[in-house]
């Protein structure tokens, strides 16, 4: 796991698997952990990372309901977990799906964990909306996302100039339309994210390194071109590997 500071009050931990990102945002004596790394040793190290950096945990947030973004509870089993109302609905509808997906991943890659994933009660947050952070009255802006899945939110820490956008604007993945996702909704999400990317100096995608605003906007334009050109779209030049061609084939199949 690689940890970098993109702002004095924002750390980004990137997992060795799928470059899944976990963003820790602090204000005063409170901090939220947004999304999660994947591997057991990464999750075990996360509390020590916060302690050494002086980031006192207040709670967990997840940008959407895919299992690889929900593992914060394995690192902080007693912490509250906040999600968009759309994600809370999805998790209730798909009860046990994230846990089974995690078990399938662990079985495939021979990963051992000390305990199963328990989500327990989640806090449904109104999106769009705001979430208070710290005693100084700082607020995190919560913005609706969708298209990759049926649910989700982006988190903008306006004071720090950092946007955590979930599984959008990835430098390593093309747009992925999962079950329950939609090309049209995905396009609308990217259009909604564009002014947020311009406001933020740094964008943290769900998979891949943190991006400066100009690069994030360039990826946004590439992703819009790709989605609008489906099913005959060409893959972005930097994302044409075998895995992304398989994602493209699934996108075309879902669109059909």
BELVEN-V955134 format. One line per field, one symbol per residue. ss: DSSP state (a for helix, b for strand, c for the rest). psi: psi as a letter, one per 30 degrees, with the letter a starting at -180 (. if undefined). burial: I if it has 24 or more other ideal C-beta (glycine too) atoms within 12 Angstrom, else O. A space follows every 50 residues. Layout:
ss->???
psi->???
burial->???
This chain:
ss->cbbbbbbccbbbbbcccccbbbbbbbbccbbbbbcccccaaaaaaaaaaa aaacccbbbbbcccccaaaccaaaacccccbbbbaaaaaaaaacccaaaa aaaaaaaaacccccccccccccbbbcccbbbbbccccbbbbbbbcccccc ccbbbbbccccbbbbbccccccccccccccccaaaaaaaaaaaaaaaaac cbbbbcbcccbbaaaaaaaaaaaaaaaaaccccccccccccaaaaaaaaa aaaaac
psi->kkkljflfgkkjkklfkghklkkkkkjbglkkjkalaekefeeefeeeee eefhjkkelkkkfagkefgggeffeiffkljklleeeeeeeeehkfeeee eeeeeeeeghkklfllkjfbkljkkkklalkkjlfggkkkkkkklleeaf lllkkjjeefhkkjgahlhkffklkjjlkflkeeeeeeeeeefefeeeek fkkjlfjllkkleeeeeeeeeeeeeeeffkggkkkkefigleefeeeeee eeeee.
burial->IOIOIIIOIIIIIIIOIIIIIIIIIIIOOIIIIIIIIIIIOIIOIIIOII OOIOIIIIIIIIIIIIIIIIIIIIIIOOIIIIIIIIIIOIIOOIOOIIIO IIOOIIOOOOOOIOOOIOIOOIOIIOIOOOIOIIOOOIOIIIIIIIIIII IIIIIIIIIIIIIIIIIIIIIIIIIIIIOIIIIOIIIOIIIIIIOIIOII IIIIIIIIIIIOIOOIIOIIOIIIOIIOOIOOIOIIOOIOOOOIOOIIOO IOOIOO
